[in-house]
Amino acid sequence: MKEAFKKKYPTFFNIIKKVNNYFKIKWNYYCILHRFMKSPYSKSLRTKKKFIIFGTPTHGNLGDQAIVKAEEEFLKQHYPEYTIIEVPVYKTSLDVYFLRNIFRKGDLIFLHGGGNIGDLYLSNEIARRKVLQVMKGRPIIQFPQSYTFTSSKAARQERKMSQKIYSSSKNNFTLIARETKSLDLFRKYFPDNRILYTPDIVLILNERKKIERKGILLCLRSDSEKVISEENQSLMIDCLKEIYDEVNLTDTMVEFTVDKKTRDIELEKKWDEYRRSKVVITDRLHGMVFAILTGTPCIVFDNYNSKVKNTYYDWLSDYEKIKFVDVLNDFSVNRILEIINEIKDGLVPPFTMKDKYSPLLDEINKHLIN
């Protein structure tokens, strides 16, 4: 986008660059660019009640895609009179300026939930900071998130930047943690902000269908968040294949772009894999959540930052057919086979919401009343 601007307005681009270099200022490229572009948002939106969700994904992580689906369904269910505007993360730094111009009192800004408050997925954190800076003074709610800052020197510097920006929005920015570990870390590092606690938003969904079930489905990571060793994973898979006719491998990641148009199609394909399986074995947070949504018995392993384990013990440990196994300290193929036999018959009951999302609803209502 920057190159396109340079090509279209070369003289102006060079003037700004020289001024920037002379005064040693960081050039706010998007702030300038939006003044030369036609807004993609209709002026008629100014008069409508709006919810704006910034930072939604277009990548192939179906857990993230399910989060957007759940966020929008949650808002539609409770506030059907509001128009929902979804802004992908790659468009956030520019579109936030256009949307600032049509924001009115009674509108509300949301930041996409998930596990990206940190340096691990830095583009998401940069987009979040941009929204907080440009929309300063306007009410902003962070959908349920996990803390993912690492311990490196660079990560500490990034966290310091986020702390400063979050704190400057302390009167209008509310953070929501989705497990107790993140809740404690949010309170430690962002003490100036209002911090709430609810389950992952995807748990509001119910995706059950009556389909014949057979075999074992393995939904396992292949990235840096994985903790089960390759040796143990291979041993487990080999043993399962000796016992069960169907042992299928899957992941909640797909290797292509998923956007608003294709989201439901891709999620339905993935949920169908779950619905057709007797048991799922997973080390993905949303691998476990998808098991709840589809009623599929599940064995759960942890990931590198324990968001899976913490979510399990915070919200799901009462489910008899969802079992956590500590593969780092107590891995045993025989134990896994025993658990499969214990849980494979029957379904996982739906997630009991009760008042678990009341803090989020109360926070939204507070802003809408004011």
Summary of the structure (lengths in Angstrom):
residues: 370
radius of gyration: 22.4
end to end distance: 38.0
largest distance: 71.4
contacts: 1160
relative contact order: 0.11
helix: 48%
strand: 16%
